[in-house]
Amino acid sequence: MVNRGAEQGNAAAGLNAQGLAARLRTAIARDTGLAIDWRPGPSGLLLPQLERGELDAALTQAPELELALERQNLVHDRRPIALGDFVLVGPTMDFYQKVVGASANNIVTVGHWSPYRADWTKAKPFYDAYVKKFNEIPDHLDSALAYISCEILQQAVAKAGLDKEKLREVISTTTFDTINGPVKFQGVENVATPTAFLQVQGDKIELVWPASIATAAYRPKTSW
């Protein structure tokens, strides 16, 4: 019996290259005696094939499409194969906790700014002013980055005027005071702000790593 499966979209080549497909094939053959014919492709194309009965099984990452098939009773016993507390896009935005609710608590995401760093004296005033003006919290990633960029440009223009070459020189050599603390560039790289992780903790979004800028300790996520 050939059980046909597939990996998700553009990740397919990577899954094959990293050996996941081969490991799954070996494990399934060992545990069930079934031979697997992997057919990589985008999830959005694989799920209609699954619906038409052209595939026996599919490993996909397209939650909305998967739920649509489940509502039609075309998918049974759908189970996630892995769960983690890391979500790349969304948790830093105001709408996320409103939509996801309590399940958002203790999710970890990418971000390097929080209003709760006491030594970033501009951070909390920016947060408070944003909430007052827009009646929602700032995106702790994109809103912060946009404002930091404006701060850098404002300070550079104040020092160099509008001459492009002078601005380039000032931006490449000056340490800027921002809502994210000091920012300094080497070439196009900000060498002062570390890569960091944020975590939703109740009604706050806290920096949990690295320890040098953490505003709270990491909390394990125990439920969804």
Backbone as JSON, one array per atom type, in Angstrom:
{
  "sequence": "MVNRGAEQGNAAAGLNAQGLAARLRTAIARDTGLAIDWRPGPSGLLLPQLERGELDAALTQAPELELALERQNLVHDRRPIALGDFVLVGPTMDFYQKVVGASANNIVTVGHWSPYRADWTKAKPFYDAYVKKFNEIPDHLDSALAYISCEILQQAVAKAGLDKEKLREVISTTTFDTINGPVKFQGVENVATPTAFLQVQGDKIELVWPASIATAAYRPKTSW",
  "N": [[0.84, -1.19, 0.0], [0.57, 2.16, -0.89], [0.97, 5.13, 0.69], [0.25, 8.34, 0.18], [1.78, 11.36, 0.85], [2.59, 14.78, 1.8], [4.74, 17.65, 2.0], [4.74, 21.02, 3.34], [4.28, 23.66, 1.12], [6.71, 26.09, 0.2], [8.49, 25.15, 2.01], [9.04, 22.57, 1.44], [11.34, 21.69, -0.02], [13.3, 22.31, 1.83], [12.57, 20.64, 3.98], [13.05, 18.15, 2.89], [15.8, 18.41, 2.38], [16.8, 18.67, 4.94], [16.32, 16.23, 5.95], [13.93, 15.4, 7.14], [11.77, 14.25, 5.74], [12.81, 11.77, 4.94], [13.27, 10.6, 7.46], [10.68, 10.46, 8.5], [9.54, 8.7, 6.66], [11.02, 6.37, 7.16], [10.34, 5.91, 9.87], [7.54, 5.57, 9.77], [7.32, 3.36, 8.11], [8.61, 1.49, 9.73], [6.9, 1.39, 11.98], [4.34, 0.87, 10.99], [4.45, -0.58, 8.67], [3.81, 0.55, 6.27], [4.49, 1.93, 3.05], [5.74, 5.07, 2.05], [5.04, 7.52, -0.28], [6.37, 10.4, -0.89], [5.15, 13.56, -1.9], [6.01, 16.56, -2.5], [4.61, 19.87, -2.14], [2.71, 23.0, -2.35], [0.6, 23.79, 0.43], [-1.93, 24.82, -0.14], [-2.54, 23.7, -2.6], [-2.37, 21.0, -2.13], [-4.4, 20.33, -0.31], [-6.95, 20.53, -1.75], [-6.46, 18.33, -3.45], [-6.42, 16.31, -1.58], [-9.06, 16.47, -0.76], [-10.35, 15.59, -3.06], [-9.68, 12.99, -3.03], [-7.29, 12.23, -4.11], [-4.99, 12.11, -2.71], [-3.83, 10.23, 0.06], [-3.04, 11.15, 2.51], [-1.89, 14.17, 4.07], [0.66, 16.41, 5.0], [0.39, 19.45, 6.22], [0.28, 23.09, 6.36], [-1.91, 25.11, 6.69], [-4.1, 26.51, 8.22], [-6.75, 27.71, 7.96], [-7.8, 26.6, 5.59], [-7.69, 23.93, 6.26], [-9.52, 23.77, 8.36], [-11.84, 24.4, 6.98], [-12.23, 22.11, 5.39], [-12.59, 20.31, 7.44], [-15.01, 21.15, 8.51], [-16.7, 20.33, 6.54], [-16.81, 17.72, 7.02], [-14.84, 16.27, 5.78], [-12.38, 15.83, 6.68], [-10.94, 13.94, 9.18], [-10.19, 13.32, 12.59], [-8.1, 15.15, 12.79], [-4.94, 16.11, 13.8], [-2.59, 18.12, 15.5], [0.95, 17.87, 14.98], [2.95, 18.95, 16.37], [3.46, 21.26, 19.02], [4.16, 24.51, 20.2], [5.38, 27.38, 22.07], [6.0, 29.54, 20.55], [5.23, 32.12, 18.36], [5.53, 33.61, 15.31], [4.48, 35.91, 13.88], [2.17, 38.4, 14.78], [1.52, 38.35, 17.7], [2.52, 40.75, 18.82], [0.81, 42.73, 18.1], [-2.06, 44.87, 18.62], [-4.61, 43.78, 18.11], [-4.34, 41.06, 18.44], [-4.44, 39.76, 21.04], [-7.05, 40.39, 21.63], [-8.49, 38.92, 19.81], [-7.53, 36.27, 20.07], [-7.68, 35.82, 22.77], [-7.47, 34.32, 26.03], [-5.72, 32.35, 25.28], [-3.54, 33.57, 24.2], [-1.82, 34.13, 26.22], [1.42, 33.9, 27.52], [2.58, 33.28, 25.09], [5.42, 33.38, 22.99], [7.32, 35.65, 21.03], [8.98, 37.39, 18.29], [10.85, 40.32, 18.97], [12.18, 43.44, 20.18], [11.63, 45.5, 21.86], [10.13, 47.03, 24.68], [7.83, 48.76, 26.76], [8.57, 48.69, 29.39], [11.17, 48.84, 30.26], [13.09, 50.4, 32.52], [15.36, 51.99, 32.18], [15.17, 52.84, 29.59], [14.14, 55.64, 29.04], [12.39, 56.99, 27.4], [10.56, 55.16, 26.55], [8.17, 54.31, 28.0], [6.67, 56.78, 28.13], [6.2, 57.1, 25.34], [4.61, 54.82, 24.84], [2.36, 55.34, 26.49], [1.4, 57.73, 25.35], [0.75, 56.85, 22.8], [-1.3, 54.97, 23.31], [-3.2, 56.72, 24.4], [-3.77, 58.35, 22.21], [-4.6, 56.6, 20.12], [-6.14, 54.67, 21.27], [-5.39, 52.02, 21.57], [-2.84, 49.54, 22.05], [0.59, 50.1, 21.05], [2.05, 48.35, 18.28], [4.44, 46.21, 19.35], [6.63, 45.62, 17.86], [6.59, 46.58, 15.01], [5.41, 49.23, 15.22], [7.11, 50.33, 17.1], [9.59, 50.15, 15.74], [9.11, 51.88, 13.55], [8.79, 54.33, 14.88], [11.26, 54.6, 16.15], [12.91, 54.84, 13.91], [12.06, 57.34, 12.99], [12.89, 58.91, 15.16], [15.68, 58.64, 14.96], [16.15, 59.84, 12.46], [15.21, 62.43, 12.97], [17.01, 63.33, 14.96], [19.39, 63.15, 13.53], [18.99, 64.97, 11.42], [18.77, 67.31, 12.87], [21.38, 67.61, 13.6], [22.9, 67.51, 11.24], [21.52, 68.78, 9.22], [19.87, 68.88, 6.0], [21.47, 67.83, 4.06], [22.41, 65.13, 2.13], [24.82, 63.6, 2.15], [26.05, 64.46, 4.51], [24.11, 63.67, 6.32], [24.25, 60.91, 5.99], [26.8, 60.43, 7.01], [26.52, 61.31, 9.69], [24.54, 59.54, 10.63], [25.88, 57.14, 10.45], [27.84, 57.34, 12.35], [26.96, 58.22, 14.82], [25.59, 57.75, 18.09], [22.32, 57.15, 18.9], [19.63, 58.4, 20.87], [16.86, 56.69, 21.8], [13.46, 55.36, 21.98], [14.01, 52.74, 22.31], [16.27, 52.63, 23.74], [19.87, 53.23, 23.44], [20.94, 53.52, 20.05], [23.1, 52.46, 17.57], [24.93, 52.44, 14.54], [26.83, 50.24, 12.46], [27.87, 50.36, 9.38], [25.07, 49.21, 7.75], [24.01, 47.96, 9.87], [22.41, 47.78, 13.0], [24.12, 47.88, 15.82], [23.79, 48.1, 18.49], [21.34, 47.29, 19.51], [20.16, 44.29, 20.69], [19.25, 41.09, 19.23], [16.11, 39.81, 20.2], [13.54, 38.35, 22.34], [10.05, 38.54, 22.92], [7.38, 38.14, 25.3], [3.98, 37.44, 25.79], [2.43, 38.35, 28.68], [-0.1, 38.15, 30.64], [-1.75, 41.2, 30.59], [0.37, 42.51, 29.53], [3.27, 42.92, 27.39], [6.25, 41.5, 27.58], [9.85, 41.77, 27.61], [11.8, 38.91, 27.46], [14.16, 37.74, 26.81], [17.35, 38.67, 25.54], [18.94, 38.25, 28.82], [20.15, 40.64, 29.44], [18.51, 42.74, 28.71], [16.05, 42.03, 29.6], [12.72, 42.36, 30.82], [11.13, 40.84, 32.34], [10.87, 37.53, 33.74], [11.02, 34.51, 31.82], [8.07, 32.61, 31.17], [6.85, 29.37, 31.2], [4.63, 28.03, 28.75], [1.63, 26.58, 29.45], [-0.85, 25.87, 28.54], [-3.33, 26.03, 25.88]],
  "CA": [[0.0, 0.0, 0.0], [1.31, 3.4, -0.95], [0.27, 6.23, 1.34], [0.88, 9.53, -0.38], [1.73, 12.54, 1.7], [3.27, 15.93, 1.23], [5.19, 18.7, 2.9], [4.11, 22.3, 3.09], [4.72, 24.74, 0.26], [8.11, 26.38, -0.06], [9.32, 24.45, 2.98], [9.22, 21.18, 1.01], [12.74, 21.41, -0.35], [14.04, 22.35, 3.08], [12.27, 19.44, 4.77], [13.79, 17.05, 2.27], [17.23, 18.63, 2.56], [17.12, 18.48, 6.35], [16.17, 14.82, 6.27], [12.69, 15.07, 7.84], [10.97, 13.34, 4.91], [13.4, 10.43, 5.02], [13.06, 10.08, 8.8], [9.28, 10.09, 8.62], [9.33, 7.51, 5.84], [11.59, 5.24, 7.89], [9.58, 5.66, 11.1], [6.21, 5.05, 9.45], [7.51, 1.99, 7.62], [8.95, 0.65, 10.87], [5.8, 1.25, 12.93], [3.08, 0.46, 10.38], [4.66, -1.4, 7.49], [3.36, 1.27, 5.07], [5.48, 2.65, 2.25], [5.3, 6.44, 1.84], [5.48, 8.21, -1.49], [6.26, 11.83, -0.6], [4.94, 14.43, -3.06], [6.03, 17.92, -1.97], [3.84, 20.89, -2.85], [2.07, 23.99, -1.48], [-0.57, 23.29, 1.16], [-3.15, 25.25, -0.82], [-2.81, 22.78, -3.71], [-2.48, 19.64, -1.62], [-5.68, 20.08, 0.35], [-7.97, 20.14, -2.73], [-6.18, 16.97, -3.9], [-6.87, 15.46, -0.5], [-10.52, 16.5, -0.81], [-10.8, 14.79, -4.21], [-9.26, 11.61, -2.84], [-6.07, 11.95, -4.88], [-3.96, 11.84, -1.72], [-4.3, 9.53, 1.25], [-2.72, 11.95, 3.69], [-1.1, 15.36, 3.76], [1.25, 17.18, 6.09], [0.16, 20.79, 5.7], [0.23, 24.21, 7.29], [-2.88, 26.06, 6.15], [-5.19, 26.28, 9.2], [-8.09, 28.08, 7.5], [-8.23, 25.61, 4.6], [-7.89, 22.66, 6.96], [-10.77, 23.87, 9.1], [-12.94, 24.36, 6.01], [-12.44, 20.7, 5.06], [-13.12, 19.63, 8.63], [-16.42, 21.52, 8.65], [-17.44, 19.55, 5.54], [-16.63, 16.32, 7.4], [-13.92, 15.64, 4.85], [-11.15, 15.58, 7.43], [-11.28, 13.32, 10.45], [-9.09, 13.09, 13.54], [-6.96, 16.03, 12.48], [-4.17, 16.34, 15.02], [-1.29, 18.78, 15.32], [2.06, 16.97, 15.28], [3.87, 19.66, 17.26], [2.98, 22.5, 19.6], [5.18, 25.29, 20.88], [4.87, 28.66, 22.55], [6.54, 30.6, 19.71], [4.43, 32.54, 17.2], [6.39, 34.61, 14.67], [3.8, 37.14, 13.49], [0.85, 38.65, 15.35], [1.34, 38.62, 19.13], [2.89, 42.11, 19.23], [-0.21, 43.66, 17.62], [-3.16, 45.1, 19.55], [-5.78, 42.94, 17.85], [-4.07, 39.63, 18.64], [-4.98, 39.28, 22.3], [-8.5, 40.56, 21.6], [-9.05, 37.83, 19.0], [-7.12, 34.96, 20.57], [-8.13, 35.7, 24.15], [-6.56, 33.8, 27.05], [-4.72, 31.47, 24.66], [-2.36, 34.36, 23.86], [-0.96, 34.28, 27.38], [2.71, 33.19, 27.54], [3.14, 33.1, 23.76], [6.7, 34.06, 22.75], [7.44, 36.13, 19.66], [10.17, 38.2, 18.01], [10.73, 41.74, 19.26], [13.29, 43.91, 21.01], [11.21, 46.71, 22.57], [9.05, 46.96, 25.65], [7.76, 50.03, 27.5], [8.81, 48.45, 30.8], [12.58, 49.01, 30.6], [13.18, 51.67, 33.25], [16.45, 52.83, 31.68], [14.75, 53.43, 28.32], [13.24, 56.63, 29.64], [11.4, 57.45, 26.42], [9.71, 54.04, 26.14], [6.83, 54.35, 28.61], [5.92, 57.94, 27.62], [5.72, 56.8, 23.98], [3.52, 53.86, 24.98], [1.19, 56.01, 27.06], [0.89, 58.69, 24.37], [0.16, 56.07, 21.71], [-2.58, 54.44, 23.79], [-4.12, 57.83, 24.56], [-4.17, 58.88, 20.9], [-5.21, 55.61, 19.24], [-6.99, 53.77, 22.06], [-4.9, 50.66, 21.45], [-1.41, 49.51, 22.33], [1.42, 50.07, 19.84], [2.7, 47.1, 17.91], [5.73, 46.26, 20.04], [7.69, 45.45, 16.87], [6.56, 47.51, 13.87], [5.2, 50.61, 15.65], [8.35, 50.76, 17.74], [10.61, 50.34, 14.71], [8.79, 53.08, 12.79], [9.05, 55.51, 15.69], [12.72, 54.67, 16.32], [13.45, 55.38, 12.65], [11.78, 58.79, 12.99], [13.77, 59.53, 16.15], [17.04, 58.68, 14.4], [16.18, 60.84, 11.4], [15.05, 63.74, 13.6], [18.27, 63.7, 15.61], [20.41, 63.32, 12.5], [18.72, 66.22, 10.71], [19.1, 68.4, 13.79], [22.83, 67.71, 13.67], [23.55, 67.61, 9.92], [20.7, 69.43, 8.2], [19.24, 68.01, 4.99], [22.46, 67.36, 3.1], [22.38, 63.67, 2.17], [26.1, 63.04, 2.53], [26.26, 64.75, 5.93], [23.19, 62.8, 7.05], [24.81, 59.55, 5.97], [27.95, 60.42, 7.92], [26.03, 61.41, 11.06], [23.83, 58.3, 10.98], [26.83, 56.02, 10.55], [28.84, 57.55, 13.4], [26.35, 58.74, 16.03], [24.73, 56.91, 18.92], [21.04, 57.87, 19.0], [18.8, 58.15, 22.05], [15.55, 56.32, 21.27], [12.57, 54.62, 22.89], [14.6, 51.41, 22.45], [17.6, 52.84, 24.29], [20.84, 53.71, 22.46], [21.03, 52.84, 18.76], [24.3, 52.84, 16.84], [25.09, 51.64, 13.33], [28.06, 49.95, 11.74], [27.3, 50.11, 8.06], [23.61, 49.24, 7.82], [23.59, 47.12, 11.0], [22.27, 48.34, 14.33], [24.97, 47.02, 16.65], [23.5, 48.35, 19.9], [20.1, 46.62, 19.91], [20.31, 42.85, 20.48], [18.12, 40.25, 18.88], [15.44, 39.56, 21.46], [12.22, 37.72, 22.32], [9.0, 39.07, 23.77], [6.37, 37.16, 25.73], [2.71, 37.97, 26.31], [2.24, 37.96, 30.08], [-1.3, 38.86, 31.05], [-2.05, 42.33, 29.71], [1.63, 43.14, 29.15], [4.19, 42.19, 26.52], [7.52, 41.69, 28.27], [11.09, 41.22, 27.08], [12.23, 37.79, 28.3], [15.52, 37.33, 26.42], [18.37, 38.18, 26.48], [18.83, 38.73, 30.19], [20.68, 41.99, 29.55], [17.44, 43.73, 28.53], [14.77, 41.41, 30.0], [11.86, 43.08, 31.76], [10.44, 39.82, 33.14], [11.36, 36.17, 33.54], [10.24, 33.65, 30.91], [7.07, 31.74, 31.79], [6.46, 28.26, 30.32], [3.22, 28.0, 28.35], [1.1, 25.29, 29.9], [-2.13, 25.54, 27.92], [-3.74, 26.82, 24.71]],
  "C": [[0.88, 1.24, 0.0], [0.46, 4.51, -0.35], [0.95, 7.52, 0.92], [0.7, 10.73, 0.54], [2.46, 13.69, 1.06], [3.72, 16.87, 2.33], [4.6, 20.02, 2.47], [4.92, 23.16, 2.15], [6.2, 24.85, 0.01], [9.04, 25.68, 0.93], [9.68, 23.05, 2.51], [10.67, 20.84, 0.75], [13.58, 21.38, 0.91], [13.82, 21.11, 3.92], [13.01, 18.23, 4.2], [15.27, 17.18, 2.56], [17.66, 18.35, 4.0], [16.88, 17.05, 6.82], [14.87, 14.44, 6.95], [11.87, 14.05, 7.05], [11.49, 11.91, 5.02], [13.17, 9.8, 6.39], [11.62, 9.64, 9.02], [8.98, 8.8, 7.84], [9.82, 6.26, 6.57], [10.75, 4.88, 9.12], [8.22, 5.05, 10.81], [6.3, 3.61, 8.93], [7.8, 1.03, 8.78], [7.73, 0.35, 11.74], [4.52, 0.68, 12.31], [3.24, -0.49, 9.21], [4.23, -0.72, 6.2], [4.52, 1.95, 4.37], [4.92, 4.04, 1.92], [5.9, 7.01, 0.56], [5.29, 9.7, -1.26], [6.1, 12.63, -1.88], [4.87, 15.87, -2.57], [5.19, 18.88, -2.8], [3.21, 21.86, -1.87], [0.81, 23.43, -0.82], [-1.87, 23.63, 0.45], [-3.51, 24.39, -2.01], [-3.03, 21.36, -3.21], [-3.85, 19.35, -1.01], [-6.82, 19.8, -0.62], [-7.74, 18.73, -3.28], [-6.62, 15.96, -2.84], [-8.39, 15.35, -0.51], [-11.07, 15.61, -1.92], [-10.39, 13.32, -4.08], [-8.02, 11.24, -3.59], [-4.87, 11.7, -3.97], [-4.58, 11.11, -0.54], [-4.09, 10.36, 2.51], [-1.88, 13.15, 3.26], [-0.59, 15.99, 5.04], [1.25, 18.63, 5.62], [0.25, 21.84, 6.8], [-0.62, 25.31, 6.64], [-4.14, 25.96, 7.01], [-6.58, 26.59, 8.69], [-8.64, 27.06, 6.52], [-8.51, 24.27, 5.28], [-9.22, 22.66, 7.72], [-11.98, 23.81, 8.17], [-13.26, 22.92, 5.62], [-13.04, 19.95, 6.24], [-14.6, 19.92, 8.81], [-17.29, 20.75, 7.66], [-17.38, 18.06, 5.86], [-15.77, 15.55, 6.43], [-12.56, 15.35, 5.48], [-11.56, 15.03, 8.79], [-10.02, 13.15, 11.31], [-7.85, 13.92, 13.2], [-6.25, 16.37, 13.78], [-2.89, 17.11, 14.7], [-0.18, 17.82, 15.71], [3.08, 17.64, 16.18], [3.21, 20.92, 17.78], [4.14, 23.2, 20.28], [4.59, 26.61, 21.31], [5.35, 29.82, 21.7], [5.64, 30.86, 18.52], [5.16, 33.73, 16.57], [5.69, 35.94, 14.45], [2.45, 37.25, 14.2], [0.82, 39.07, 16.79], [1.69, 40.04, 19.58], [1.82, 43.14, 18.86], [-1.41, 43.72, 18.57], [-4.3, 44.11, 19.36], [-5.59, 41.51, 18.34], [-4.7, 39.1, 19.92], [-6.51, 39.39, 22.34], [-9.16, 39.4, 20.85], [-8.77, 36.46, 19.63], [-7.56, 34.73, 22.01], [-7.06, 35.13, 25.06], [-5.48, 32.91, 26.46], [-3.45, 32.23, 24.28], [-1.36, 34.41, 25.01], [0.24, 33.34, 27.3], [3.2, 32.78, 26.16], [4.41, 33.93, 23.64], [6.77, 34.48, 21.28], [8.71, 36.97, 19.52], [9.89, 39.66, 18.35], [11.78, 42.17, 20.25], [12.93, 45.17, 21.8], [10.08, 46.39, 23.54], [9.02, 48.3, 26.39], [8.21, 49.9, 28.95], [10.29, 48.42, 31.18], [12.76, 50.38, 31.24], [14.27, 52.58, 32.69], [16.19, 53.35, 30.26], [13.69, 54.47, 28.66], [12.17, 57.15, 28.69], [10.34, 56.4, 26.11], [8.3, 54.15, 26.68], [6.05, 55.6, 28.19], [5.39, 57.74, 26.2], [4.52, 55.87, 24.04], [2.25, 54.55, 25.45], [0.56, 56.99, 26.06], [0.19, 57.98, 23.21], [-1.22, 55.56, 22.1], [-3.62, 55.56, 23.91], [-4.64, 58.32, 23.22], [-4.99, 57.88, 20.09], [-6.13, 54.62, 19.96], [-6.65, 52.3, 21.81], [-3.4, 50.69, 21.72], [-0.62, 49.55, 21.02], [1.91, 48.66, 19.55], [4.12, 47.16, 18.48], [6.9, 45.98, 19.11], [7.62, 46.57, 15.83], [6.33, 48.96, 14.27], [6.47, 51.17, 16.27], [9.44, 51.04, 16.71], [10.37, 51.62, 13.9], [9.13, 54.34, 13.58], [10.55, 55.69, 15.92], [13.37, 55.26, 15.08], [13.25, 56.88, 12.57], [12.67, 59.52, 13.99], [15.19, 59.68, 15.6], [17.14, 59.78, 13.34], [16.08, 62.25, 11.98], [16.36, 64.22, 14.22], [19.38, 63.94, 14.6], [20.23, 64.63, 11.75], [19.07, 67.42, 11.59], [20.61, 68.65, 13.83], [23.47, 68.04, 12.32], [22.77, 68.42, 8.9], [20.19, 68.41, 7.19], [20.22, 67.53, 3.92], [22.61, 65.84, 3.22], [23.7, 63.06, 2.64], [26.39, 63.27, 4.01], [25.35, 63.88, 6.79], [23.73, 61.38, 7.12], [25.96, 59.43, 6.96], [27.49, 60.44, 9.38], [25.36, 60.11, 11.49], [24.79, 57.14, 11.19], [27.8, 56.17, 11.71], [28.25, 57.96, 14.76], [25.59, 57.66, 16.79], [23.46, 57.71, 19.23], [20.28, 57.43, 20.25], [17.37, 57.91, 21.59], [14.68, 55.65, 22.34], [13.07, 53.2, 23.14], [16.01, 51.5, 23.05], [18.56, 53.34, 23.21], [20.85, 52.85, 21.2], [22.27, 53.36, 18.05], [24.5, 51.89, 15.66], [26.56, 51.43, 12.98], [27.63, 49.51, 10.35], [25.79, 50.24, 8.15], [23.09, 48.47, 9.04], [23.52, 47.92, 12.29], [23.0, 47.42, 15.29], [24.68, 47.19, 18.14], [22.29, 47.57, 20.4], [20.21, 45.12, 19.66], [19.06, 42.22, 19.89], [17.44, 39.81, 20.18], [14.1, 38.85, 21.24], [11.31, 38.4, 23.33], [8.06, 37.94, 24.19], [5.14, 37.9, 26.24], [2.55, 37.43, 27.73], [1.07, 38.76, 30.64], [-1.61, 39.98, 30.08], [-0.8, 43.09, 29.29], [2.39, 42.27, 28.15], [5.6, 42.51, 27.04], [8.69, 41.14, 27.45], [11.55, 40.11, 28.01], [13.62, 37.27, 27.94], [16.06, 38.33, 25.42], [18.22, 38.82, 27.85], [19.27, 40.18, 30.34], [19.61, 43.07, 29.39], [16.08, 43.2, 28.99], [14.02, 42.28, 30.99], [11.07, 42.12, 32.64], [11.08, 38.47, 32.85], [10.44, 35.42, 32.58], [9.28, 32.77, 31.7], [6.73, 30.6, 30.82], [4.97, 28.35, 29.99], [2.67, 26.63, 28.64], [-0.22, 24.93, 29.27], [-2.39, 26.46, 26.75], [-5.24, 27.05, 24.82]]
}
